[in-house]
């Protein structure tokens, strides 16, 4: 199927062609016609499958078609709400590309920057607003926004937007939006049955489009676990980074302090790195992400705030330095690699305290994750009893040998080369709440740590062995 068959206008199709895309992804093929027909849609698909384009393209096509109707010129007609600043910026960049031939006015609203330009844009009237909940509520309370003519409401990363941390904010925002003639779209990589019930508060007879099995990580990501004591985590990370195939690495920590600490320790060994989390100013976060995209830094260390906001081509590895206790964020973390049908590797560090979390993760994704002994690295047994009690399976990672998959395991690509593993979910509402109070407590972000040069040394550093499984055709991510 081609984009020409989906009901998009000629200006949108021209922008798609100029972007080099020739074939829609399954989520786009299924969702776009429903949205153009005016249906409320719940879209569920794995990360990296083109969900942003799945709701953006038909929304832009409809806004263009209705552009000339009277009384709409100075009212906001579409609102996209997303949990993080990075995602807001990413969606805005996509809209700019897809709407390059469509005369629409777009504004972004998020914390960490001055309110002045955002207030002015809302008061002057824009067609599309892309916002985080916290700053949007602030400006709505100040009477800056006119949503009386709203035609589209989109909740991006709907599972996070509707969890117990964000649900009160979303309810407050939606209460002030018109119900009549409003089309509401919800998209995410994961959506629990319990959260799905809440969507009926905001949608009218929604059509559910589900591509693949929900809560399933991308099939293109190879996953492994390395068992390691806490005291040796940083040493193991440095050891793994001796592999020049790990040239674009995203490392996840559980806390903001941990992200800064890991980046500093890597910098001491001349491994170029940066940190990104909610205590960074917007400029610092944008600079770190851009340096990572440009290859100026090899390792970006992040908290879960970045799990859904980083869209960087060619991330070779995701490392779960801290095994997250909440399972759903595992899908989003490792989804930063293996995007657009390209191969990736996910490595998770597992301590004795994390074994219950691993079992919960395997139940959640309905597959076992292989435990491997790190090649060339000697782990010292951690004899401390695991915290929190409960039944824990014995550690297997410190025995001699290469390790075998449990319950059949995943595919193995050999004992050398790549190493990888699984992961989990974020530390809950605390990270999100600080994200949504961006404008009030940013500080100076004094700890931004960039160290060392760009790519790793050695002839293998520039080898890109990512395989594009879709052949010559490109599809939206």
C-alpha positions in Angstrom: 0.0 0.0 0.0 1.2 3.6 -0.7 0.4 6.9 1.0 -1.6 7.9 -2.0 -4.3 5.4 -1.0 -4.8 6.7 2.5 -6.8 9.9 1.7 -4.1 12.5 2.4 -4.1 15.7 0.4 -1.6 16.6 -2.3 0.4 19.0 -0.2 0.9 16.4 2.5 1.8 13.7 -0.1 4.4 16.1 -1.6 6.1 16.6 1.8 6.1 12.8 2.4 7.8 12.3 -1.0 10.3 15.0 -0.3 11.2 13.4 3.0 12.0 10.2 1.0 9.3 8.0 2.4 7.5 5.6 0.1 5.6 3.1 2.2 3.4 3.6 5.3 4.0 1.4 8.4 1.2 -0.9 9.6 0.1 1.5 12.3 -0.2 4.3 9.7 -2.0 2.1 7.2 -4.6 1.1 9.9 -5.0 4.4 11.7 -4.8 7.2 9.1 -8.1 6.2 7.2 -10.0 6.0 10.5 -8.8 9.4 11.6 -9.6 11.0 8.3 -13.1 9.6 8.6 -13.5 11.5 11.9 -13.2 8.5 14.3 -11.8 8.6 17.8 -8.8 6.2 17.8 -6.7 4.3 20.3 -3.4 3.4 18.6 -1.1 0.8 20.1 2.2 -0.2 18.5 5.8 -0.9 19.3 8.3 2.0 19.6 9.9 3.1 16.4 6.9 2.1 14.2 5.7 5.6 13.1 3.0 6.4 15.7 3.7 10.1 15.5 3.1 10.2 11.8 0.1 8.0 12.2 -1.8 10.8 14.0 0.0 13.8 12.6 -0.5 13.2 8.9 -4.3 12.8 9.0 -4.7 15.6 11.5 -2.7 18.0 9.3 -4.7 16.9 6.2 -8.0 17.6 8.0 -6.8 20.9 9.3 -5.8 22.0 5.8 -9.1 20.9 4.4 -11.1 22.9 7.0 -8.7 25.9 6.9 -10.9 28.2 4.9 -14.1 27.8 7.0 -15.2 31.0 8.7 -14.7 31.7 12.4 -11.6 29.4 12.7 -8.9 31.8 11.8 -7.9 32.9 15.3 -8.8 29.8 17.4 -6.6 26.8 18.2 -8.0 23.9 16.3 -5.7 21.0 17.4 -4.0 20.3 20.7 -1.3 17.6 21.2 -0.3 16.8 24.8 2.9 14.9 25.5 4.6 14.1 28.8 8.1 15.6 28.2 9.7 18.6 26.6 11.8 16.3 24.4 8.7 14.7 23.0 7.1 18.1 22.4 10.1 19.2 20.4 10.3 16.0 18.5 6.6 16.1 17.5 7.0 19.8 16.5 10.0 18.8 14.2 7.8 16.2 12.6 5.0 18.6 12.1 7.3 21.1 10.5 8.5 18.5 8.0 5.0 17.1 7.2 3.3 20.5 6.9 6.0 22.4 5.0 3.5 23.0 2.1 0.5 23.6 4.4 -0.1 27.2 5.8 -0.7 26.2 9.4 0.6 28.1 12.5 2.2 25.9 15.2 3.3 26.7 18.8 5.0 24.6 21.4 4.3 25.0 25.1 6.6 23.6 27.8 8.5 24.6 30.9 12.1 25.4 31.4 11.9 28.4 29.1 10.2 31.8 29.3 6.4 32.0 29.2 6.3 35.3 27.1 6.6 33.9 23.6 4.2 31.1 24.4 1.6 33.4 25.8 1.9 35.7 22.7 1.5 32.7 20.4 -1.6 31.4 22.1 -3.2 34.9 22.4 -2.6 35.6 18.7 -4.1 32.3 17.7 -2.4 29.3 16.3 -3.8 26.3 14.5 -1.9 23.6 16.5 -0.5 23.6 20.0 1.9 20.9 21.2 2.3 21.0 25.0 3.3 19.4 28.2 0.5 19.3 30.8 2.1 21.5 33.5 2.9 24.6 31.5 -0.3 24.2 29.5 -2.4 24.3 32.7 -0.5 27.4 33.9 -1.2 29.3 30.7 -4.8 28.2 30.6 -5.3 29.4 34.2 -4.0 32.8 33.0 -6.6 32.9 30.2 -4.0 32.8 27.4 -5.6 30.0 25.3 -8.8 29.8 23.4 -9.8 26.2 22.8 -13.5 26.9 22.0 -12.9 25.9 18.3 -10.8 22.8 19.1 -11.3 19.9 16.6 -8.5 17.5 17.6 -7.1 16.4 21.0 -4.2 14.0 20.9 -2.7 12.3 24.0 0.7 11.1 23.0 2.2 8.3 25.2 -1.2 7.8 26.5 -0.3 5.2 29.2 2.0 7.7 30.9 -0.4 10.6 30.4 -3.2 8.7 32.0 -1.4 7.1 34.9 -2.0 8.3 38.5 0.6 11.0 38.2 -0.9 12.8 35.1 -4.5 11.8 35.2 -5.7 14.7 37.4 -3.9 17.2 35.2 -5.4 15.7 32.0 -8.8 15.8 33.6 -8.5 19.4 34.4 -7.4 20.3 30.9 -10.0 18.2 29.2 -12.8 19.7 31.4 -12.1 23.1 29.7 -12.2 21.7 26.2 -15.3 21.5 24.0 -16.9 18.1 23.8 -18.9 18.7 20.6 -17.2 18.0 17.3 -13.9 17.1 19.0 -12.0 14.1 17.7 -9.7 12.5 20.4 -6.8 10.3 19.6 -4.6 8.3 22.1 -1.4 6.7 21.0 1.2 4.7 22.9 3.5 1.7 22.7 1.9 0.2 25.9 -1.6 0.5 27.2 -2.9 -1.6 30.1 -6.5 -2.8 30.2 -7.1 -0.7 33.3 -5.8 2.5 31.7 -7.7 1.7 28.5 -11.0 1.9 30.5 -10.1 5.5 31.5 -9.9 6.6 27.9 -13.7 6.3 27.6 -13.9 9.5 29.8 -12.3 11.4 26.9 -13.3 9.5 23.7 -16.6 8.7 21.9 -16.8 5.1 20.7 -13.1 4.9 20.0 -11.7 2.5 17.4 -8.7 0.5 18.7 -5.8 -0.1 16.3 -3.3 -2.6 17.8 -0.3 -3.6 15.8 1.6 -6.6 17.3 1.2 -7.8 20.9 0.9 -5.0 23.4 3.7 -4.5 25.9 6.1 -6.4 23.5 9.5 -4.9 22.8 10.6 -4.5 19.2 11.6 -7.7 17.6 14.7 -6.1 16.2 16.3 -5.6 19.6 18.5 -8.3 21.0 18.2 -8.5 24.8 20.6 -9.9 27.4 21.1 -9.6 31.2 24.5 -9.3 32.9 24.5 -10.2 36.6 26.8 -7.9 38.5 27.2 -6.6 42.0 26.4 -2.9 42.6 30.0 -2.1 43.3 31.1 -3.3 39.9 28.5 -1.7 37.7 30.6 1.2 36.5 33.6 -1.1 35.9 31.4 -3.4 33.8 30.0 -0.5 31.8 33.5 0.8 31.1 34.6 -2.8 30.1 31.7 -3.1 27.7 32.5 0.3 26.1 35.9 -1.1 25.0 33.9 -2.7 22.2 34.0 -0.2 19.3 30.7 -1.5 18.0 29.1 0.4 21.0 29.6 3.8 19.4 26.2 5.3 20.1 25.0 4.2 23.5 22.1 5.3 25.7 22.5 4.5 29.4 19.6 4.6 31.8 19.9 5.2 35.5 17.2 5.3 38.1 18.0 8.7 39.6 19.2 12.1 38.4 22.1 12.0 40.7 23.1 8.6 39.3 23.0 9.9 35.7 25.4 12.7 36.6 27.7 10.4 38.5 27.9 7.8 35.7 28.6 10.6 33.2 31.4 12.0 35.4 33.0 8.6 35.9 33.0 7.8 32.2 34.5 11.2 31.5 37.4 10.4 33.9 38.3 7.5 31.5 38.1 9.8 28.5 34.8 8.3 27.3 32.8 11.2 25.8 29.5 11.4 27.6 26.7 13.7 28.7 23.7 13.5 31.1 20.1 14.4 30.5 17.3 14.6 33.2 14.6 16.9 34.5 17.0 19.0 36.7 18.8 20.2 33.5 17.7 23.4 32.0 16.0 23.2 28.6 19.1 24.5 26.9 21.4 21.9 28.5 19.0 19.1 27.6 18.7 20.3 24.0 22.5 20.6 23.7 23.2 17.2 25.2 20.7 15.6 22.8 22.1 17.4 19.8 25.6 16.5 20.7 24.5 12.9 20.9 22.8 13.1 17.6 25.9 14.7 16.0 28.2 12.0 17.4 30.1 14.5 19.5 29.5 12.4 22.5 29.4 8.6 22.5 27.3 7.9 25.6 24.2 9.7 26.7 23.2 8.9 30.3 19.5 9.6 31.1 16.7 8.9 33.5 13.4 7.6 32.4 12.3 11.1 31.4 14.2 10.4 28.1 12.9 7.0 27.5 10.0 8.4 25.4 11.6 11.5 24.2 14.8 10.5 22.4 14.5 9.7 18.6 18.0 9.4 17.4 19.0 7.5 14.3 21.5 4.7 14.8 21.6 4.2 18.6 23.5 0.9 18.7 23.0 -0.1 22.3 20.7 0.7 25.3 22.2 -0.1 28.7 20.0 -0.4 31.7 22.6 0.6 34.2 19.9 0.4 36.9 17.3 -2.2 36.4 14.0 -0.2 36.7 11.4 -1.6 39.0 8.4 -0.8 36.8 8.1 -3.1 33.9 6.3 -1.0 31.2 9.1 1.5 30.9 11.4 -1.4 29.8 9.6 -1.4 26.5 10.2 2.3 26.0 13.8 2.3 27.2 15.0 -0.4 24.8 12.8 1.0 22.1 15.3 3.8 21.6 17.4 1.3 19.7 16.2 -1.1 17.0 14.0 1.6 15.4 12.6 1.6 11.9 13.5 -2.1 11.3 17.1 -1.7 12.3 19.0 -4.0 14.6 19.8 -2.9 18.2 21.1 -4.4 21.4 19.8 -3.9 24.9 22.0 -4.8 27.9 20.6 -4.8 31.5 22.7 -4.9 34.7 21.1 -7.2 37.3 22.0 -7.1 41.0 20.7 -9.5 43.7 18.0 -7.0 44.6 16.6 -7.0 41.0 15.7 -10.7 40.5 12.0 -10.2 41.4 11.9 -7.3 39.0 13.3 -9.5 36.3 10.7 -12.2 36.9 8.0 -9.6 36.8 9.4 -8.2 33.5 9.5 -11.6 31.9 5.8 -12.2 32.8 5.0 -8.8 31.4 6.7 -9.3 28.0 5.8 -13.0 28.0 9.3 -14.1 27.1 12.5 -15.0 29.0 15.6 -12.9 28.8 18.9 -14.6 28.5 21.5 -14.2 31.3 25.0 -14.0 30.0 28.4 -13.9 31.7 30.2 -10.8 30.5 33.1 -11.9 28.3 36.5 -10.9 29.7 35.1 -9.5 32.9 35.3 -11.2 36.3 32.3 -10.6 38.5 32.9 -10.9 42.3 30.1 -12.7 44.0 27.9 -10.5 46.1 27.1 -12.4 49.2 24.8 -9.8 50.7 21.1 -11.0 51.1 18.7 -9.3 48.7 16.7 -6.5 50.2 12.9 -6.6 50.5 12.6 -10.3 51.3 10.5 -12.6 49.1 11.5 -15.6 47.2 14.4 -14.9 44.8 15.9 -17.3 42.4 19.6 -18.1 42.9 22.2 -16.1 41.0 23.5 -17.8 37.9 25.6 -15.1 36.4 28.8 -15.6 38.4 29.5 -19.2 37.3 32.2 -20.0 34.8 31.2 -20.5 31.2 29.3 -18.5 28.7 25.8 -19.0 30.2 22.7 -20.5 28.7 19.3 -19.1 28.0 16.6 -20.0 30.6 13.3 -21.4 29.3 14.7 -21.6 25.8 16.0 -18.0 25.9 16.4 -15.6 23.0 18.4 -16.0 19.9 22.1 -15.8 20.4 24.5 -14.1 18.0 27.6 -15.7 19.3 29.8 -15.3 22.4 31.8 -12.4 21.0 30.8 -9.0 19.7 27.6 -7.8 21.1 26.3 -8.3 24.6 22.9 -7.2 25.9 20.0 -7.6 28.2 16.6 -6.4 29.5 15.3 -3.6 31.7 12.1 -2.2 33.3 10.1 0.9 34.3 10.7 4.4 35.7 10.7 5.5 39.3 7.1 6.7 39.1 5.5 10.1 39.5 8.4 11.9 41.1 10.3 12.2 37.8 7.2 13.3 36.0 6.2 15.8 38.6 9.6 17.5 38.4 9.3 17.4 34.6 6.0 19.3 34.7 7.3 22.0 37.1 10.0 22.9 34.6 9.7 26.6 34.9 10.1 26.9 38.6 13.1 24.8 39.8 15.6 24.3 37.0 18.6 25.7 38.8 21.6 26.3 36.7 22.1 22.7 35.7 25.7 23.0 36.9 26.6 19.4 36.5 26.4 19.0 32.7 29.4 16.7 32.0 30.9 16.3 28.5 34.2 14.6 28.4 36.6 13.2 25.9 36.4 13.2 22.1 33.7 12.1 19.7 33.8 8.5 18.4 35.7 5.7 20.1 39.3 5.2 19.1 40.2 2.4 16.8 39.4 1.4 13.2 36.2 -0.3 14.2 34.6 2.8 15.8 33.0 3.9 12.6 31.6 0.5 11.5 27.9 0.7 11.4 26.5 -2.9 11.3 22.9 -1.9 11.6 20.8 -3.9 9.2 17.7 -2.3 7.6 15.3 -5.1 7.2 12.8 -3.1 5.1 15.1 -3.2 2.0 15.4 -0.1 -0.2 12.1 1.4 0.9 11.9 3.9 3.8 9.0 4.1 6.2 8.1 6.6 8.9 9.5 6.0 12.3 
